C-alpha cells in the first residue's frame, strides 16, 4: 500500500511515473520499466514497495532487456489522476499538481526518467559545454516544466523539436544552476551515474 504523503522520495517517484511510468486502463495498476535496474529500484524505494522486479520486452525486440515493476492500488491510481497523470499520457501530458516545496525532487525524477546530464562540443566555439536535457513527446508538458523552473530559478531554457520528441535544454551556467537545484542534498534518491556526471561540472 502506497502512503499518499508528499515528501522528497514520493515527489521523486511521481517524476519517474510522469516520464517512464504507465497507468493501466483498468483503473488500478501502475507500471514502471527501464533498462536501468537502479532506476527501477529507486522507483521501488520511493513508494516503499515490496513487489518483485521482473523482466519484459518492449516493441518488437525479443529479448527481455527491460526491468519492470507493477502494482495495483486503486486509491493511489485515483490520486495520480487528480494531479494530472492519465493512461496513454505520452502525447497528452500537461502540467501536474506538484507542491512547490518538493518540485526539485519531482524534477530530479523527471530528469532521471527522460533526461540527460552531460557535456557536448559547441559547434562554433569547439569548446566542451555542460548541458541538461529533458525529452518528452508532449510539448505542453515541457512548456509547463520550463515555466515552473523559470519561476524558481533565474534560467530560461529552450524547447527544440527532435526526430521523435521535443527537448527542453539548458546550457552552461543555467544547466549548472539547475543541477545544483535538484541535487540540494546527498541524502536523496537519484541515479548515481547522472549524479557523478553532475559532480564534474
C-alpha positions as CSV (number, residue, x, y, z in Angstrom):
1,X,0.0,0.0,0.0
2,X,1.4,3.4,-1.1
3,X,1.1,6.1,1.5
4,X,-0.1,9.2,-0.3
5,X,2.0,11.7,1.6
6,X,4.2,14.3,-0.2
7,X,7.8,14.1,0.8
8,X,11.2,14.0,-1.1
9,X,11.1,10.4,-2.1
10,X,7.4,10.5,-3.0
11,X,7.9,13.5,-5.3
12,X,10.9,11.9,-7.0
13,X,8.7,8.8,-7.7
14,X,6.0,10.9,-9.2
15,X,8.6,12.4,-11.5
16,X,9.5,8.9,-12.6
17,X,5.9,8.0,-13.3
18,X,5.5,11.2,-15.3
19,X,8.3,10.0,-17.6
20,X,8.8,6.2,-17.7
21,X,5.7,5.2,-15.8
22,X,2.4,3.8,-17.1
23,X,-1.1,3.8,-15.8
24,X,-3.1,0.8,-16.9
25,X,-6.5,1.4,-18.5
26,X,-8.0,-0.9,-15.8
27,X,-8.1,1.9,-13.3
28,X,-5.9,0.0,-10.8
29,X,-2.4,-0.9,-11.9
30,X,0.7,1.3,-12.2
31,X,3.8,0.0,-14.0
32,X,7.4,1.3,-14.2
33,X,10.0,-0.2,-16.5
34,X,13.6,0.7,-17.5
35,X,16.7,-0.8,-18.9
36,X,18.5,0.6,-15.8
37,X,17.9,-1.7,-12.8
38,X,18.9,1.1,-10.4
39,X,16.1,3.3,-11.8
40,X,13.5,0.6,-11.0
41,X,15.0,0.1,-7.6
42,X,14.8,3.8,-7.0
43,X,11.1,3.7,-8.0
44,X,10.5,0.9,-5.6
45,X,12.3,2.8,-2.8
46,X,10.3,6.0,-3.5
47,X,7.0,4.4,-2.8
48,X,8.3,1.7,-0.3
49,X,7.0,-1.1,-2.5
50,X,7.5,-4.8,-1.7
51,X,6.7,-6.1,-5.2
52,X,9.2,-8.2,-7.1
53,X,11.1,-6.7,-10.1
54,X,10.7,-8.7,-13.3
55,X,11.8,-8.5,-16.9
56,X,10.0,-7.6,-20.0
57,X,10.3,-7.0,-23.7
58,X,9.4,-3.7,-25.5
59,X,8.2,-3.2,-29.0
60,X,9.4,-5.9,-31.4
61,X,12.5,-6.8,-29.5
62,X,12.5,-10.5,-28.5
63,X,14.9,-10.1,-25.6
64,X,13.7,-9.1,-22.1
65,X,16.0,-6.1,-21.8
66,X,13.8,-4.1,-19.5
67,X,13.4,-4.3,-15.7
68,X,9.8,-3.9,-14.6
69,X,7.7,-3.5,-11.5
70,X,3.9,-3.4,-11.4
71,X,1.5,-3.0,-8.5
72,X,-2.2,-2.4,-8.0
73,X,-3.6,0.3,-5.8
74,X,-6.9,1.9,-6.7
75,X,-6.6,4.8,-4.2
76,X,-3.1,5.7,-5.4
77,X,-4.2,5.4,-9.1
78,X,-7.1,7.8,-8.5
79,X,-4.7,10.2,-6.7
80,X,-2.4,10.2,-9.8
81,X,-5.4,11.1,-12.0
82,X,-6.2,14.1,-9.7
83,X,-2.7,15.5,-10.1
84,X,-2.8,15.3,-13.9
85,X,-1.5,11.9,-14.9
86,X,-3.5,9.5,-17.1
87,X,-3.3,6.3,-19.2
88,X,-1.6,6.8,-22.6
89,X,-0.1,10.1,-21.4
90,X,2.8,10.3,-23.8
91,X,1.4,12.9,-26.1
92,X,-1.3,14.4,-23.8
93,X,0.7,15.1,-20.6
94,X,0.5,18.7,-19.4
95,X,1.1,20.4,-16.1
96,X,1.0,18.4,-12.8
97,X,-0.1,19.4,-9.4
98,X,3.2,19.2,-7.5
99,X,3.8,21.1,-4.3
100,X,6.4,23.8,-4.7
101,X,8.4,22.6,-1.8
102,X,9.0,19.2,-3.5
103,X,9.4,20.4,-7.1
104,X,13.2,19.9,-7.1
105,X,12.7,16.3,-6.1
106,X,10.0,15.8,-8.8
107,X,12.2,17.4,-11.4
108,X,15.1,15.1,-10.4
109,X,12.8,12.2,-11.0
110,X,11.8,13.6,-14.4
111,X,15.5,14.0,-15.4
112,X,16.4,10.5,-14.2
113,X,13.5,9.2,-16.2
114,X,13.7,11.0,-19.5
115,X,16.5,13.5,-19.1
116,X,20.3,13.6,-19.6
117,X,23.1,15.4,-17.9
118,X,26.4,15.7,-19.7
119,X,28.7,17.6,-22.0
120,X,28.7,18.4,-25.7
121,X,31.1,20.1,-28.1
122,X,29.8,23.5,-29.2
123,X,29.7,23.6,-33.0
124,X,31.0,27.1,-33.2
125,X,33.4,27.6,-30.3
126,X,34.5,24.0,-30.4
127,X,34.6,24.1,-26.6
128,X,33.1,21.5,-24.3
129,X,29.9,22.8,-22.6
130,X,27.7,21.4,-19.9
131,X,24.1,20.6,-20.8
132,X,20.9,19.3,-19.2
133,X,18.1,18.0,-21.5
134,X,14.6,16.7,-20.8
135,X,12.8,14.8,-23.6
136,X,9.1,14.4,-24.0
137,X,6.5,13.6,-26.7
138,X,4.3,16.3,-25.1
139,X,5.4,19.9,-25.8
140,X,2.7,21.1,-23.3
141,X,4.5,19.2,-20.5
142,X,7.8,20.7,-21.4
143,X,6.3,24.2,-21.6
144,X,4.9,23.7,-18.2
145,X,8.2,22.5,-16.8
146,X,10.1,25.4,-18.4
147,X,7.7,27.9,-16.8
148,X,7.8,26.3,-13.4
149,X,11.6,26.2,-13.5
150,X,11.8,29.8,-14.6
151,X,9.7,30.9,-11.6
152,X,12.1,29.1,-9.2
153,X,15.4,29.8,-10.9
154,X,16.8,32.7,-12.9
155,X,17.2,30.5,-16.0
156,X,15.2,30.2,-19.2
157,X,16.0,27.1,-21.3
158,X,14.8,26.4,-24.8
159,X,12.5,23.8,-26.4
160,X,13.5,22.1,-29.6
161,X,11.8,19.6,-31.9
162,X,13.9,16.5,-32.4
163,X,13.2,13.4,-34.6
164,X,11.0,11.5,-32.2
165,X,10.2,14.1,-29.4
166,X,10.7,17.6,-28.1
167,X,13.6,18.5,-25.9
168,X,13.9,21.1,-23.1
169,X,17.5,22.2,-22.9
170,X,19.7,24.2,-20.5
171,X,23.3,25.1,-21.3
172,X,26.4,26.3,-19.5
173,X,25.7,28.3,-16.3
174,X,22.0,27.7,-16.5
175,X,22.5,24.0,-16.6
176,X,24.8,24.2,-13.5
177,X,22.2,26.1,-11.6
178,X,19.6,23.5,-12.5
179,X,21.9,20.7,-11.3
180,X,22.6,22.4,-8.0
181,X,18.8,22.9,-7.6
182,X,17.9,19.2,-7.9
183,X,21.0,17.9,-6.1
184,X,20.5,20.0,-3.0
185,X,21.5,17.2,-0.6
186,X,23.3,13.9,-0.7
187,X,20.6,12.1,1.4
188,X,18.1,11.9,-1.5
189,X,17.2,9.4,-4.2
190,X,18.9,9.8,-7.5
191,X,20.6,7.8,-10.3
192,X,24.3,7.5,-9.4
193,X,25.6,7.7,-13.0
194,X,23.9,11.0,-13.6
195,X,24.9,12.4,-10.3
196,X,28.5,11.5,-11.0
197,X,28.5,13.5,-14.2
198,X,26.8,16.5,-12.4
199,X,29.7,16.4,-9.9
200,X,32.2,17.1,-12.6
201,X,30.6,20.3,-13.7
